[in-house]
Amino acid sequence: MQTALRTSLPETELASRANFTPHARVVHEERQEERQVQATGLPLSIRGLRKSFGDNEVLRGIDLHIPAGQFVAIVGKSGCGKSTLLRLIAGLDKIDSGSISFGDEVQAEDVRVMFQEPRLLPWARVLSNVEVGLGRDRSSSDAHARAEKALTEVGLADKRDQWPSVLSGGQKQRVALGRALVSRPRVLAFDEPLGALDALTRISMQRLLERVWRDQGFTAILVTHDVAEAVALADRVLVIDEGRIAHDVVVNTARPRERGSVELAGLEGSILSHLLSADDRT
């Protein structure tokens, strides 16, 4: 059974989960100071997960374990259920059956989502947009300092007083990433956040995502249509087909990875062959 944690923020700024399992509860605010010092990724276990929309069964029994701090990419053809899986993990949709659990107690700030659209508030300056990610801690005495630190982490400290309208597409996504990072999440879900960027900006953002993941140690779950992006960033690539995990590919290549290397190209080709074979069956 799944219930959503009520929050004053819309899902564009905050994804929160409560009551994932009897052992996953929202903890008291006393833990807030501790989590500001160090944020570590949460492990994730999914058992028998199913989700339908009307007569369309999108997920048909997902079983999955993600160790704490792992970077997992999810790929698959359009309509395969990858974004639905991400939204269920983030608590943005309700589970029909099965379970999603984390290996530790969770609170509202533990699980965040970064979307393809930056979804910035046009009437708020960059720093204020980042502060939105603090939720109820936005009124705390250190809110400005925390937001400024997040902006520094994404390379936009000099844009703190700018309006979103004057930023480039890549800069807007950096602000969105800063908003997601400001509360030091333990799980960060990415729903094709780089899909609308040009090629060079996309590569720059990929490097930034990898750097902040390595620095902060959160568990990362990336949904993408770009297989090259998946193998460049992830420890593991999951191929979703017909609502199930059809392939689970481990990427053992050492970091930092050399894009275009023979090893990565071979992995990309193998995953693409799985995706193309799925298309041939439809």
Phi, psi and omega in degrees: 000143184229136173231152182262144177277127180287139180214155179280353180260143175288169183295342179294336179253332188215127171249124182230154181227145173217153177058043176298316175214172177303339183264355182252101185238157172285126184268170183284166184293348181299338181279351186300315181297321180297317184287337176291331181286317183208125176248125178240150183296154176259141170286157184225128177236130179237131181227123173057036187285127178228144178209130178234152171238101188067233179271358182267108178275107187275315177244131191237047178101070180271126173240125188201140170233130177242116178296157179301133175083000181283150175255113183244132174251142180241123180234164180162162180292163181303135179085007183281344179110005185293317178290326176297317177300317180297318181293326177292319178299320183280353179082017181273342174230161181267141177285139172280312177204162184098192184213150171232123182221151175249157187274016181205169175293145183235157174225178190305321186279356185288330185238120180233160180231139171244124186262174178295319176271137182294331176054046178279154177279114186293338182271001181243143177288170187304312182299318179294324176297322178291320181299333178306326181293349179279348179061231183291344178274006181298333181269003181289160184293336182257014183300314180299316182297319180293320179293321178295323177296318179296320177296322177296320181297329180259009173077028182232028181301328182281357180255012189303327184258009180279159171271147180304330184296338182266359182272153172284170179300318179293322179293321177298320178291329175293322176296317178299322177293318177300320177298321179288329185274340192299331180267008180056065181293157178260342171224126178237119182258132181245117180258085181048053187289345185249006188297332184265004184268154175290166190301313183291319178296324180297315179298318178299318179291324176300316179295323178294316178301316180295320182294313182291329176296316179293322182290321189260338174077016178287161172280126184248134178231113186246122170264127182209152171270349187266105182294324177299321177296319181299312183285336179287329187255326196267154168279335185212141176239122178259129176258117179265131178217125178053042174078012179227161174279108183275328181212145179231102189256122177273132179253103184266003183298135182295150176259150356289145185270144180267106180298135182088003179292159181299320182295313179293322178298322178295317177297317179299316179297320179296316181292319178298325179295323175296317182292319180291324177293328175294321177296323181295336181275352182257000000 
